């Protein structure tokens, strides 16, 4: 696997509990996966005829075909709400992920057969994301100790999900993580405290302090840290840009204002928030970002916003010197209701966006034009937050 393709495709989220009922998961396995085509994996909640979400969940794997529709490769049920599901690098297994308190990390075959499980460690809950090592032998995932209020980075065996080693994440409430280089993992520490007994309720609303750290996997230490200066602004999702910069999506957890919630970071310029004076946009985004993906072979990133019903594209220009004119970093915005997960082709020319009730849109990333044809993948489902 090429290094850039790995860095682009290896972000994933993680969680879910093993129960006796797992063996009864239903599965549809209709077509064989074509390794030459793009793969889109998404989790979903089932809904009734009125759109109300039910306590039934699943994962679906599709591939685009020449007609503009999608071939369903696999569709199977899982026991808990999915945050993200994603293929293993060998394309033989899927990592199924949920943020439900007490949930385990699970590995399924493409056919929906349970292959491995890791239950949360004592006094811990998983925080939703993870990445494979370059050699694909290991998996790094984020977790939190809800008694000690400490974030953790767990190194696992990617075959059986067994724990190898545990590290500090360098902050509180670590969420998404990506490879910034072949040795450094960038981690978004949200600063948010939760406890399984109270679900996802924020326990420290008045004292949220977030940061981004670089964890060195060779010497197993924190190599660098970027604090988020504004209390209450929680760095949550991130990706690596083509030039090695990080693009970060934040969520403001209070209601008193709507600060800028998109930033870029490198060691020279620090953490630089984008379009800080665009107050109308920040209110439109409701201080919230969801999925965030850098666009390969470019200096741009795509960010979904299901609350503000906006899809935005951003330019990374933090490397400009003081003598160069600072152009706006907001490249384009599209009004899309309940846009959620993002998947970008390896050549950076096209993106797929999941939309609310089981729909997928496509976007030409050069012209910024949305395809007017909306494809309904499945009836009576509601997409999870991310695509793998």
MIRO-477301 format. One record per residue (C-alpha): residue number from 0; x, z, y. Coordinates in steps of 0.2 Angstrom, whole numbers, plus 5000, padded with zeros to 4 digits. Layout:
! residues N
site nr=NUM; east=X; up=Z; north=Y
...
//
This chain:
! residues 388
site nr=0; east=5000; up=5000; north=5000
site nr=1; east=5007; up=4995; north=5017
site nr=2; east=5011; up=5010; north=5028
site nr=3; east=4999; up=5004; north=5043
site nr=4; east=4985; up=5001; north=5031
site nr=5; east=4987; up=5018; north=5024
site nr=6; east=4987; up=5027; north=5041
site nr=7; east=4972; up=5017; north=5046
site nr=8; east=4962; up=5020; north=5030
site nr=9; east=4967; up=5037; north=5024
site nr=10; east=4956; up=5048; north=5036
site nr=11; east=4942; up=5057; north=5026
site nr=12; east=4932; up=5072; north=5025
site nr=13; east=4929; up=5085; north=5011
site nr=14; east=4917; up=5098; north=5003
site nr=15; east=4903; up=5102; north=4991
site nr=16; east=4898; up=5115; north=4977
site nr=17; east=4899; up=5112; north=4958
site nr=18; east=4883; up=5118; north=4949
site nr=19; east=4876; up=5115; north=4932
site nr=20; east=4864; up=5102; north=4940
site nr=21; east=4879; up=5090; north=4944
site nr=22; east=4879; up=5083; north=4927
site nr=23; east=4861; up=5076; north=4930
site nr=24; east=4866; up=5065; north=4945
site nr=25; east=4858; up=5048; north=4945
site nr=26; east=4868; up=5033; north=4947
site nr=27; east=4866; up=5014; north=4951
site nr=28; east=4881; up=5004; north=4947
site nr=29; east=4876; up=4986; north=4951
site nr=30; east=4891; up=4975; north=4954
site nr=31; east=4910; up=4976; north=4952
site nr=32; east=4921; up=4981; north=4966
site nr=33; east=4931; up=4967; north=4973
site nr=34; east=4948; up=4973; north=4979
site nr=35; east=4950; up=4958; north=4991
site nr=36; east=4935; up=4963; north=5002
site nr=37; east=4932; up=4977; north=5014
site nr=38; east=4924; up=4993; north=5007
site nr=39; east=4911; up=5004; north=5016
site nr=40; east=4906; up=5021; north=5008
site nr=41; east=4893; up=5032; north=5016
site nr=42; east=4884; up=5047; north=5013
site nr=43; east=4865; up=5050; north=5016
site nr=44; east=4851; up=5061; north=5016
site nr=45; east=4834; up=5055; north=5008
site nr=46; east=4819; up=5055; north=5020
site nr=47; east=4800; up=5055; north=5017
site nr=48; east=4789; up=5040; north=5023
site nr=49; east=4788; up=5048; north=5041
site nr=50; east=4807; up=5050; north=5043
site nr=51; east=4808; up=5068; north=5039
site nr=52; east=4825; up=5073; north=5030
site nr=53; east=4823; up=5080; north=5013
site nr=54; east=4835; up=5091; north=5003
site nr=55; east=4841; up=5077; north=4993
site nr=56; east=4857; up=5068; north=4996
site nr=57; east=4867; up=5053; north=4990
site nr=58; east=4882; up=5042; north=4992
site nr=59; east=4882; up=5023; north=4993
site nr=60; east=4896; up=5010; north=4991
site nr=61; east=4894; up=4993; north=4998
site nr=62; east=4904; up=4977; north=5001
site nr=63; east=4900; up=4963; north=5014
site nr=64; east=4896; up=4946; north=5007
site nr=65; east=4896; up=4928; north=5014
site nr=66; east=4877; up=4929; north=5019
site nr=67; east=4880; up=4943; north=5031
site nr=68; east=4871; up=4956; north=5019
site nr=69; east=4880; up=4968; north=5008
site nr=70; east=4882; up=4970; north=4989
site nr=71; east=4878; up=4987; north=4983
site nr=72; east=4892; up=4992; north=4971
site nr=73; east=4887; up=5010; north=4968
site nr=74; east=4873; up=5022; north=4973
site nr=75; east=4872; up=5040; north=4966
site nr=76; east=4865; up=5057; north=4970
site nr=77; east=4876; up=5072; north=4975
site nr=78; east=4871; up=5090; north=4977
site nr=79; east=4873; up=5094; north=4995
site nr=80; east=4873; up=5085; north=5012
site nr=81; east=4888; up=5073; north=5015
site nr=82; east=4899; up=5074; north=5030
site nr=83; east=4910; up=5059; north=5024
site nr=84; east=4913; up=5050; north=5007
site nr=85; east=4928; up=5039; north=5005
site nr=86; east=4937; up=5029; north=4992
site nr=87; east=4953; up=5036; north=4984
site nr=88; east=4968; up=5024; north=4987
site nr=89; east=4967; up=5017; north=4970
site nr=90; east=4949; up=5012; north=4973
site nr=91; east=4944; up=5020; north=4956
site nr=92; east=4936; up=5037; north=4963
site nr=93; east=4927; up=5043; north=4978
site nr=94; east=4930; up=5059; north=4987
site nr=95; east=4913; up=5067; north=4992
site nr=96; east=4912; up=5078; north=5007
site nr=97; east=4900; up=5091; north=5014
site nr=98; east=4902; up=5104; north=5028
site nr=99; east=4889; up=5116; north=5020
site nr=100; east=4896; up=5134; north=5019
site nr=101; east=4902; up=5138; north=5002
site nr=102; east=4903; up=5120; north=4996
site nr=103; east=4917; up=5113; north=4985
site nr=104; east=4928; up=5098; north=4987
site nr=105; east=4922; up=5085; north=4974
site nr=106; east=4929; up=5069; north=4966
site nr=107; east=4918; up=5057; north=4958
site nr=108; east=4921; up=5040; north=4949
site nr=109; east=4914; up=5025; north=4957
site nr=110; east=4900; up=5026; north=4944
site nr=111; east=4895; up=5043; north=4950
site nr=112; east=4903; up=5054; north=4936
site nr=113; east=4911; up=5070; north=4942
site nr=114; east=4930; up=5070; north=4939
site nr=115; east=4936; up=5086; north=4948
site nr=116; east=4931; up=5100; north=4959
site nr=117; east=4939; up=5113; north=4970
site nr=118; east=4929; up=5128; north=4975
site nr=119; east=4933; up=5136; north=4992
site nr=120; east=4947; up=5150; north=4991
site nr=121; east=4943; up=5168; north=4994
site nr=122; east=4935; up=5171; north=5012
site nr=123; east=4937; up=5152; north=5016
site nr=124; east=4926; up=5137; north=5019
site nr=125; east=4931; up=5119; north=5020
site nr=126; east=4931; up=5111; north=5037
site nr=127; east=4927; up=5093; north=5032
site nr=128; east=4942; up=5081; north=5032
site nr=129; east=4958; up=5077; north=5023
site nr=130; east=4971; up=5064; north=5020
site nr=131; east=4981; up=5057; north=5006
site nr=132; east=5000; up=5058; north=5006
site nr=133; east=5010; up=5042; north=5007
site nr=134; east=5014; up=5042; north=4988
site nr=135; east=4995; up=5046; north=4985
site nr=136; east=5000; up=5061; north=4974
site nr=137; east=4994; up=5074; north=4986
site nr=138; east=4979; up=5077; north=4997
site nr=139; east=4979; up=5088; north=5013
site nr=140; east=4963; up=5096; north=5018
site nr=141; east=4957; up=5108; north=5032
site nr=142; east=4949; up=5125; north=5029
site nr=143; east=4946; up=5141; north=5038
site nr=144; east=4947; up=5160; north=5033
site nr=145; east=4931; up=5167; north=5041
site nr=146; east=4937; up=5185; north=5039
site nr=147; east=4954; up=5182; north=5048
site nr=148; east=4948; up=5169; north=5060
site nr=149; east=4962; up=5158; north=5055
site nr=150; east=4963; up=5139; north=5051
site nr=151; east=4972; up=5133; north=5036
site nr=152; east=4980; up=5117; north=5029
site nr=153; east=4979; up=5115; north=5010
site nr=154; east=4990; up=5104; north=5000
site nr=155; east=4981; up=5098; north=4984
site nr=156; east=4985; up=5088; north=4969
site nr=157; east=4975; up=5072; north=4971
site nr=158; east=4972; up=5070; north=4953
site nr=159; east=4963; up=5086; north=4949
site nr=160; east=4961; up=5094; north=4966
site nr=161; east=4971; up=5109; north=4961
site nr=162; east=4979; up=5119; north=4975
site nr=163; east=4998; up=5117; north=4977
site nr=164; east=5002; up=5126; north=4994
site nr=165; east=4993; up=5133; north=5009
site nr=166; east=4999; up=5133; north=5027
site nr=167; east=4992; up=5138; north=5044
site nr=168; east=4984; up=5124; north=5054
site nr=169; east=4991; up=5131; north=5070
site nr=170; east=4973; up=5135; north=5077
site nr=171; east=4955; up=5140; north=5074
site nr=172; east=4942; up=5129; north=5065
site nr=173; east=4953; up=5114; north=5060
site nr=174; east=4942; up=5098; north=5057
site nr=175; east=4949; up=5081; north=5056
site nr=176; east=4967; up=5076; north=5053
site nr=177; east=4977; up=5060; north=5052
site nr=178; east=4995; up=5054; north=5049
site nr=179; east=5004; up=5052; north=5066
site nr=180; east=5020; up=5047; north=5056
site nr=181; east=5026; up=5047; north=5039
site nr=182; east=5031; up=5065; north=5040
site nr=183; east=5019; up=5072; north=5054
site nr=184; east=5000; up=5076; north=5052
site nr=185; east=4990; up=5078; north=5068
site nr=186; east=4976; up=5091; north=5066
site nr=187; east=4962; up=5094; north=5078
site nr=188; east=4959; up=5113; north=5079
site nr=189; east=4941; up=5115; north=5086
site nr=190; east=4943; up=5133; north=5092
site nr=191; east=4926; up=5136; north=5084
site nr=192; east=4922; up=5151; north=5073
site nr=193; east=4908; up=5151; north=5061
site nr=194; east=4903; up=5161; north=5045
site nr=195; east=4894; up=5156; north=5029
site nr=196; east=4881; up=5170; north=5032
site nr=197; east=4876; up=5162; north=5048
site nr=198; east=4878; up=5143; north=5043
site nr=199; east=4885; up=5133; north=5057
site nr=200; east=4881; up=5144; north=5072
site nr=201; east=4895; up=5146; north=5084
site nr=202; east=4901; up=5164; north=5085
site nr=203; east=4913; up=5163; north=5099
site nr=204; east=4904; up=5151; north=5112
site nr=205; east=4912; up=5160; north=5127
site nr=206; east=4930; up=5160; north=5120
site nr=207; east=4932; up=5143; north=5112
site nr=208; east=4950; up=5137; north=5114
site nr=209; east=4955; up=5121; north=5106
site nr=210; east=4971; up=5112; north=5102
site nr=211; east=4979; up=5097; north=5093
site nr=212; east=4995; up=5101; north=5083
site nr=213; east=5008; up=5090; north=5074
site nr=214; east=5012; up=5098; north=5057
site nr=215; east=5029; up=5093; north=5049
site nr=216; east=5027; up=5091; north=5030
site nr=217; east=5045; up=5091; north=5027
site nr=218; east=5050; up=5107; north=5035
site nr=219; east=5032; up=5114; north=5034
site nr=220; east=5031; up=5120; north=5052
site nr=221; east=5021; up=5116; north=5067
site nr=222; east=5032; up=5102; north=5076
site nr=223; east=5021; up=5101; north=5092
site nr=224; east=5005; up=5107; north=5101
site nr=225; east=4994; up=5100; north=5114
site nr=226; east=4982; up=5114; north=5121
site nr=227; east=4965; up=5108; north=5127
site nr=228; east=4965; up=5115; north=5145
site nr=229; east=4946; up=5118; north=5147
site nr=230; east=4938; up=5132; north=5138
site nr=231; east=4922; up=5127; north=5128
site nr=232; east=4929; up=5109; north=5125
site nr=233; east=4932; up=5107; north=5107
site nr=234; east=4944; up=5094; north=5100
site nr=235; east=4936; up=5088; north=5084
site nr=236; east=4940; up=5070; north=5079
site nr=237; east=4955; up=5060; north=5081
site nr=238; east=4965; up=5044; north=5075
site nr=239; east=4982; up=5037; north=5077
site nr=240; east=4984; up=5022; north=5088
site nr=241; east=4995; up=5007; north=5084
site nr=242; east=5009; up=5013; north=5095
site nr=243; east=5008; up=5031; north=5088
site nr=244; east=4998; up=5039; north=5102
site nr=245; east=4983; up=5049; north=5096
site nr=246; east=4965; up=5046; north=5102
site nr=247; east=4955; up=5062; north=5102
site nr=248; east=4936; up=5065; north=5103
site nr=249; east=4930; up=5081; north=5109
site nr=250; east=4913; up=5090; north=5110
site nr=251; east=4908; up=5102; north=5124
site nr=252; east=4899; up=5117; north=5116
site nr=253; east=4891; up=5124; north=5132
site nr=254; east=4877; up=5116; north=5143
site nr=255; east=4883; up=5120; north=5160
site nr=256; east=4893; up=5104; north=5163
site nr=257; east=4898; up=5088; north=5155
site nr=258; east=4917; up=5086; north=5156
site nr=259; east=4927; up=5071; north=5150
site nr=260; east=4927; up=5071; north=5131
site nr=261; east=4939; up=5057; north=5126
site nr=262; east=4958; up=5059; north=5128
site nr=263; east=4975; up=5051; north=5122
site nr=264; east=4990; up=5061; north=5118
site nr=265; east=5009; up=5058; north=5116
site nr=266; east=5024; up=5070; north=5118
site nr=267; east=5030; up=5062; north=5134
site nr=268; east=5014; up=5062; north=5144
site nr=269; east=5005; up=5076; north=5135
site nr=270; east=4986; up=5076; north=5133
site nr=271; east=4978; up=5064; north=5145
site nr=272; east=4959; up=5064; north=5147
site nr=273; east=4951; up=5046; north=5150
site nr=274; east=4940; up=5042; north=5165
site nr=275; east=4939; up=5059; north=5171
site nr=276; east=4929; up=5054; north=5187
site nr=277; east=4916; up=5045; north=5178
site nr=278; east=4903; up=5059; north=5178
site nr=279; east=4888; up=5047; north=5175
site nr=280; east=4896; up=5042; north=5158
site nr=281; east=4900; up=5060; north=5153
site nr=282; east=4882; up=5065; north=5156
site nr=283; east=4876; up=5050; north=5146
site nr=284; east=4888; up=5055; north=5132
site nr=285; east=4881; up=5072; north=5133
site nr=286; east=4899; up=5079; north=5132
site nr=287; east=4899; up=5073; north=5114
site nr=288; east=4909; up=5062; north=5102
site nr=289; east=4907; up=5058; north=5084
site nr=290; east=4916; up=5046; north=5074
site nr=291; east=4932; up=5039; north=5082
site nr=292; east=4943; up=5025; north=5075
site nr=293; east=4958; up=5016; north=5083
site nr=294; east=4957; up=4997; north=5082
site nr=295; east=4971; up=4989; north=5072
site nr=296; east=4983; up=4977; north=5081
site nr=297; east=4977; up=4983; north=5098
site nr=298; east=4978; up=4997; north=5111
site nr=299; east=4960; up=5001; north=5110
site nr=300; east=4949; up=5013; north=5100
site nr=301; east=4930; up=5014; north=5096
site nr=302; east=4919; up=5030; north=5097
site nr=303; east=4902; up=5033; north=5092
site nr=304; east=4889; up=5044; north=5101
site nr=305; east=4873; up=5048; north=5091
site nr=306; east=4867; up=5060; north=5104
site nr=307; east=4869; up=5049; north=5119
site nr=308; east=4865; up=5034; north=5109
site nr=309; east=4881; up=5025; north=5115
site nr=310; east=4895; up=5016; north=5107
site nr=311; east=4910; up=5015; north=5118
site nr=312; east=4927; up=5006; north=5117
site nr=313; east=4942; up=5013; north=5126
site nr=314; east=4960; up=5007; north=5131
site nr=315; east=4975; up=5018; north=5128
site nr=316; east=4985; up=5016; north=5144
site nr=317; east=4993; up=5034; north=5145
site nr=318; east=5011; up=5026; north=5144
site nr=319; east=5009; up=5017; north=5161
site nr=320; east=5022; up=5023; north=5174
site nr=321; east=5018; up=5030; north=5191
site nr=322; east=5022; up=5013; north=5198
site nr=323; east=5009; up=5004; north=5188
site nr=324; east=4991; up=5002; north=5192
site nr=325; east=4980; up=5013; north=5181
site nr=326; east=4966; up=5003; north=5175
site nr=327; east=4950; up=5010; north=5169
site nr=328; east=4951; up=5016; north=5151
site nr=329; east=4932; up=5013; north=5147
site nr=330; east=4932; up=4995; north=5141
site nr=331; east=4914; up=4993; north=5136
site nr=332; east=4899; up=5003; north=5131
site nr=333; east=4884; up=4998; north=5120
site nr=334; east=4867; up=5007; north=5119
site nr=335; east=4864; up=5010; north=5101
site nr=336; east=4851; up=5023; north=5095
site nr=337; east=4859; up=5036; north=5083
site nr=338; east=4875; up=5026; north=5080
site nr=339; east=4886; up=5036; north=5068
site nr=340; east=4899; up=5031; north=5056
site nr=341; east=4912; up=5017; north=5060
site nr=342; east=4922; up=5006; north=5049
site nr=343; east=4934; up=4993; north=5056
site nr=344; east=4942; up=4978; north=5047
site nr=345; east=4960; up=4979; north=5043
site nr=346; east=4963; up=4964; north=5055
site nr=347; east=4954; up=4973; north=5069
site nr=348; east=4942; up=4959; north=5073
site nr=349; east=4926; up=4967; north=5067
site nr=350; east=4917; up=4984; north=5066
site nr=351; east=4902; up=4990; north=5056
site nr=352; east=4892; up=5004; north=5063
site nr=353; east=4879; up=5014; north=5054
site nr=354; east=4863; up=5017; north=5063
site nr=355; east=4851; up=5031; north=5059
site nr=356; east=4839; up=5027; north=5045
site nr=357; east=4849; up=5017; north=5033
site nr=358; east=4854; up=5002; north=5044
site nr=359; east=4871; up=4994; north=5048
site nr=360; east=4876; up=4984; north=5063
site nr=361; east=4891; up=4973; north=5065
site nr=362; east=4901; up=4971; north=5081
site nr=363; east=4914; up=4958; north=5086
site nr=364; east=4928; up=4968; north=5094
site nr=365; east=4935; up=4954; north=5104
site nr=366; east=4919; up=4948; north=5113
site nr=367; east=4911; up=4965; north=5112
site nr=368; east=4895; up=4956; north=5106
site nr=369; east=4884; up=4965; north=5094
site nr=370; east=4877; up=4955; north=5080
site nr=371; east=4858; up=4954; north=5083
site nr=372; east=4854; up=4955; north=5064
site nr=373; east=4852; up=4973; north=5058
site nr=374; east=4854; up=4975; north=5039
site nr=375; east=4844; up=4989; north=5031
site nr=376; east=4854; up=4995; north=5016
site nr=377; east=4841; up=5006; north=5009
site nr=378; east=4824; up=5013; north=5013
site nr=379; east=4820; up=5031; north=5017
site nr=380; east=4838; up=5037; north=5020
site nr=381; east=4847; up=5045; north=5035
site nr=382; east=4866; up=5041; north=5037
site nr=383; east=4879; up=5055; north=5037
site nr=384; east=4891; up=5056; north=5051
site nr=385; east=4906; up=5045; north=5045
site nr=386; east=4910; up=5030; north=5034
site nr=387; east=4925; up=5029; north=5022
//
